[in-house]
Amino acid sequence: MAEPMKGVESTTTKPDDKDNNKTKDKKKKQEVDELSEEDQKLKNDLETMVERLSSPEAGVQQLALELLRKEIKESTSSMTSVPKPLKFLRPHYDKLKEIYQSHIAASNKTQLADILSVLGMTMAATGTRECLKFKLQGDLKDPGSWGHEYVRHLAGEIAEEYSDNKESIDQLLQLVNQIIPFMMGHNAEHEACDLLYEVDQLPKIESYADEVNYSRICGYLIGMSDYVDESETKTFFRVTLNIYKKASRWADALRIATKLDDKEELKNIFNSTTDEAEKKQLALMMARQGILLEDEADGEYSDILRNQNLSEYFLALGQDLDIMEPKTPEDIYKSSTDTNRSFSANVDSARGNLASTFVNAFVNAGFGRDKLVSTDDGTKWMYKNKEHGMMSAAASLGMVLMWDVEGSLTQIDKYTQVAEDYIKAGALLAVGIVNAGVRHSVDPAMWLGDTVDNKNPHIRIGSILGLGMAYNGSAREDITAQIAPVLEDGNASMEVLGTAALALGMINVGTGNGDITGALLTLLMEKDAASLSVTNARYIALGLGLLYLGKQEMADVTLETLKTLTHPIGQYAHVTVEACAYAGSGNVLKIQSFLNACADHLQENNGFQGAAAFGIALVAMGEDIGSEMAGRAFDHLLQYGEPVIRRAVPLSLGLLNLSNPKPQVMDLLSKLSHDSDEEVSYGAIFALGLIGAGTNNSRVANMLKALASYYYKEANHLFVVRIAQGLVFLGKGTLSLTPYHSDKLIMSPTAMAGLLIVFHTCLDFKGLILKNAHYMLYCLASAMYPRMLMTFDENLRPLPVSVRVGQAVDTIGQAGKPKTITGFQTHNTPVLLGHGDRAELATDDYLPCTSVLEGFVILKKNPDAKPKEEDKKDVKK
């Protein structure tokens, strides 16, 4: 490009010059606008009115105030930019204040105070709260007449004033009572909730809730509950519960009562509705959480409340998806390049057969049929395993027959009669697994109590753990009484004592049972150092933690007692109990204390640090932001933490992302699966299985196939890879391990108990999972649940309808009726739901009995449904 000639001014304009010219043009245009005839007239009129306010005559002042009031009100009714009257009155703000103090007549003071309050919104110095100050001296009625922006600003100053001065609040509350109806009438329910919360009057929102706005109010209160102090969380949920009851939304009210763990309220809600379909829906929801009301245990809805039909519904899903054909472990391993290498050398290796046992159990879980253990010659497969492997092989039958209590007992019973004690122990555990999540009226697991005192430790463990799984969360005193004496058995091994502690913790999960707490604390204090140093002693600490799962402050006394223990297990128990007590709460202070515990570089007695790292995930998993922040913290712990902490990090990531294969987590775990520390790599491989559990995720499956090829000479690594592969295809892709349900609002304590047992076991892979305690993996059965939406008519007959399934969208606080899902696809029920998925009906013909479409949903005919075109034609004919 040729340079411009010297001495001649270039005509080319630079981009910057163009921008500057545009800005100048805009300024000139604005000046012209400001000096337009209309604006000039307005400015002059306003100045005249200000001058007239200085007049000694009250009538002149009143006229000027009326005109000022009219101009400001007309301009602030819909505020998109600073209104011109406010702009022109800015130079006169101090003069108006001076007039208010000295010249204005007493009869006109109220009106001028109102005007100064509006002007103070934009002109007052920061922190002076002159907007509120003048409003309190003016007319407290109808602040909404000055516009929405003014009301919002006023609400902010009220909150600040209340925070600083909680004594003289009568006038403030009087003003609040005027503001709230305005906000509620202008679709600003979330702002009304905020204001009432700031002035400690949140329950007042209940009186403003109605059929139209209740869902927006409740949605906002539930969303806010994650960000307020724990002492106030219950208030939020109580208010939400009362609003749902007022609107007769019994299913939503039940969800909140479940969150509050209020048994009395649950009973009241269940008895409040007379609608049969709604009552059945409530029973289905309580069955999902494992709540069995004593009054209804043998009533009309007992079958639903006991979850006795779960197996039938699950098999109906399998038939609909055409996945009833049993899968073999080889089907899972197939197309992997390592298959020939890993099994050609020793086809019937005990470790290889044990791995296949678990893969077979996980993949065919709940389907009632497989090709290894439920066949006529299933005993042959059991004898292909060694010792504890036989126990796991026999127990796998319970996993295959899971939830089918009536149809499974005859198949399992024959293995309780065999001579081999390991198989007998496995069969006892299988009975417990079958009953996990189902409270059958026949109570077939009761007879497991007869073998609790058996001389053989393996049979004792099988029966005790079986009882724990069968009665998980039931708080049954008779079952507790059968197991509790084991803790006082001086001859029992630490393996038996640990299992008994876990079983008692599972049965009484989240009850804070004082007797069991005392027994477990006594056990920890009386046992010698050598016994407490055995790896199974961690189960006593965990059993104690399960008793206080989600109970927060209730665990304080126990935590103080644990500080007196001098053995390192005392610290491990303290961290475990504290983490369990605040599980899913998102408590930032607890996460900080666990991070602090991980900061010390200890070379010995550091087992508690692994539990602390795990505790971070346990506390943070309740809400998304906390989970994301915890993920970042784990990156630092991986870089700077001691080996014991690094070993817990992959498992913690697995807990944060159960059945949720996030690509970034997947990549990190893939990297850690090749770590030089074997325990870290075991944990990473197992965590890959956990994040992909029941998803059939092809990327995770391919990673595991590559790992199987990489570790084909490493028996231990290959065993963990196989288990992870089985988890990815859990229930042939129909089951999930996540303990959260009801739109991630409610945590299932029984599911969490099962997960915690497996995770704490995995903190010592070599000493437990890869040694003799691999049967502990079956505790995952407590957390397994179909990840589906199945719809029924009012008589509980399957009713296929069209539904839209897409990614859930957070619509809290948004005006109107925004879309709650995005990127949806339309399916006919039953349909599978992935992590973060939400479903909504795609037809107007039916109305659901619950607002959250997941699990089992009952539909009622919509009386207002418009007839379809085909129906209209039939009518005409």
CORTAPE-V357666 format. One record per run of one state. SS is the DSSP state (alpha for helix, beta for strand, coil for the rest). FROM is the first residue (numbers start at 1). TO is the last residue. Records with the same first field share a line. If there is no record, write none. Layout:
# CORTAPE-V357666
SS: FROM-TO, FROM-TO
This chain:
# CORTAPE-V357666
coil: 1-14, 35-36, 54-57, 77-83, 103-105, 124-129, 138-142, 147-147, 165-169, 186-188, 199-201, 209-213, 228-229, 247-249, 261-262, 273-275, 290-293, 297-301, 306-309, 322-328, 334-338, 345-349, 364-377, 383-387, 401-404, 417-420, 435-443, 452-456, 471-476, 489-493, 508-513, 527-528, 533-534, 548-551, 563-567, 582-587, 600-606, 621-623, 641-642, 657-662, 673-677, 692-697, 711-714, 729-729, 734-734, 737-739, 742-745, 748-748, 763-764, 770-773, 783-784, 787-787, 793-797, 799-801, 809-820, 829-830, 833-836, 842-845, 849-854, 862-868, 877-877
alpha: 15-34, 37-53, 58-76, 84-102, 106-123, 130-137, 143-146, 148-164, 170-185, 189-198, 202-208, 214-227, 230-246, 250-260, 263-272, 276-289, 294-296, 302-305, 310-321, 329-333, 339-344, 350-363, 378-382, 388-400, 405-416, 421-434, 444-451, 457-470, 477-488, 494-507, 514-526, 529-532, 535-547, 552-562, 568-581, 588-599, 607-620, 624-640, 643-656, 663-672, 678-691, 698-710, 715-728, 730-733, 749-762, 765-769, 774-782, 869-876
beta: 735-736, 740-741, 746-747, 785-786, 788-792, 798-798, 802-808, 821-828, 831-832, 837-841, 846-848, 855-861
